[in-house]
């Protein structure tokens, strides 16, 4: 059965559709792992970096912890959601029929293929996790709808996804993006049985070097 990694953007924090997406994802009939964004917790770090002048290296570690903060918020919003900090915990939660919410600090600590900069957001970390757990699909939930023929380079240029995503997305992983209108379309369904949103064209990046 195909596995799906879902990045739930921190920009959903405090919005009505946050609970809607959580309720929807918690009904999935297939293996699904939620990756939390940083949202207002990461925004606070950006502001404090300007004020306190700490390094991007330190800011990266703080931003990872901001994802954990939003993740803990998500977990308490539905009884099927469980925290997962390791590969083993993710597998245990999936085997038990739960929906793991990835708390990334432990698995990403000092990993050489994750650049330590603001260029890497939870979008790219979700793509990195796909490679680690053998997920075939990646869904990014955004606050903006996209067209059915969206291309990855256009989304990077528009700032909808981070610039490191093309490099971090493993080959063979299908990328999808969903927005508010997609949630409205699936809100009346009893169970989530397929990947919502629109597929994103990524082929132009295949075989490209980003060194």
N, C-alpha and C positions, 0 to 999 in steps of 0.2 A: 504494500500500500504506500502510495506517495506521501512523503512528508512535506509539511509546509512550515516555514518560518515566517512569522508575522511581526513586523515592526509597527507598534502602536505609538505614533508620534506624541511626544510630550506636549505639543501644541493643543492636543485634545483635552488637557487637564483643565477642569473647571467648566467644560462645555457639556451641553446636554448629550451630544453624540458619544462622549467618552463611555458612559454607562451602556449606551446602545451597542457600541462595538464590543465591549467586554461581554455583555450578555450574548451577543451573536457568536463570538469566538468560542465561548464556553460550551456551545452546543455542537461543536464540530464532531462529525462522525468519522474523522480520519486523524492521524497523528499531527499535532500542531504545537508549536512552541512560540510563545510570545516574547518579543524583545521590546522592552520599554525604551522610549526616548528619554531625553533629559528635561525637555520643556522648561518650565519656570525655574527649576532647580539649576539647570545649566545656564540659563540667562543670568541668574544671580552670580554665578562664577565669572561670567564675562564682565559683568559690571565691577565686581571686586578686583579682577585682574587689572583693570584700568586704574582703579583707586589705589591698590596696594602694590602693584608692579611686580607680581610674581611671574615666574617663567611659564612658557607654554608647556614645558615638561610637567610642571606641577599642576597646571590647569588641566592637562589631559587626565591625570589621575583623579582630580576632583570631578571632572565631567563624567568619568566612568561611575563614580559614586553617585552622581546626580541621577544616572539611569537606575541605579539600585533604589534610590529614594522614590522615584516614580513607580518602579516595579513593586515596591512594598505597598504603595497606595492601590495599585491595580489588584494585587493579590487579595486584599481584604474586601473587594467588591463582588466576589463570586465564590461560592464554596468549592467549585471544581478546580480552581486555580491553586497552584502550589509553587513555592520558591525552588529554584534549581540553580546551584552554583557550580556544578561539575558535570562532565559528560555522564558519569555514572548516575547522578541524581536525575538528569534529563531522561535517561533510559528507564530508570525506576518509575518515574512519574508517568511516562507514556505507557509502560507495561501495566500500570495500575489503573489506567483509564482517566488519569488526571490531565490537566493542561498545564505544563510547566511554564513558569515565568522566569526567564533567564536573568539572574543577577550576575553581571559579567566580571566583577573585579578580580575574582580568583582565577578564572580561566584566561584572562587577558593580561595578567601581570607579567611584565618583561617579555612579552612575546615579540620576537624580532620582526615578524612580517606585519605588525600593526604599527604604522607611523604614529608618533606621539605628537600630534598637532590638532588644531581645530579643523584641519582639512578632513579628518576622519570623524564622522558623526555616527550616531546609532544606525543610520542607513547602511554604512559600510561594515559596521560591526555585525549587523544582522546577516549581511552577505558572507562575512567571514565565518559566522556560526553555521551557515548552510554547508560549507565545506567540511566543517568539523563533525557534523552529525549526519551527513549524507542526505540532506534535504534536497528535493528536486525542484521546489518552488519557493520563491521569496515574494511576499506581499508587503508593500509599504502603504500604510494608511496615512493619508494626508488630509489637510483641511481644504484642499482645492481639487476640483474634478479635472480630469484630463480627457483628451479625445481618444477615440478607439485606435488611432494610428500613431500614437505617441512614440517618439524615438528617444533613446537614452541620452544622446548628445544634446538634444533640444531641452530635455529636462535638466541636465547639468547646467546648460547655458542660462536657463530661466531661474536657477537657484532652487529648484524643487527637490533636488537630491544633491548630495555632496559630490565634490569633484573627484573623490577617491573611489567612488562606487564602481566605475567601469573597471578599475584595476582589481578591486577586491572581490568582485562578483565571479564565483567559480564558473568555469566552462560547463555548459549543460544545465545550468540552473535557470529556470524560466522566471522572469521578473514580471510582477504585476503591481499595479497601483490602484488603490480604491480611494474614493472621496465621499463626501456627504451624500451625494445622490445615490451612490451604490448601497449605502446603509439603508436608505429609504426603500430601495428595491427589494432588499432581502429581509426587512424588519418583520414582515408578516409570515415568513417561513418558520416552520417548527424547528428544523435542524439545519445547520450549515453543512452541506454535502459537497460543495465544490468551491474553488477559489473565486472570491468575488473580485469585482473591478475589471480593469482592462490590462491585457498583455502589452508589454513594452518591447519595441524592437531594439535588440542589442547586437545584432549580427555584425554591424560595422566595426565593433570593437574586437571581434574575435581575431586572434593572431597578432594584435597590435601590441607593441612594446611600450610600456609607460616608465621605463627606467630613467 
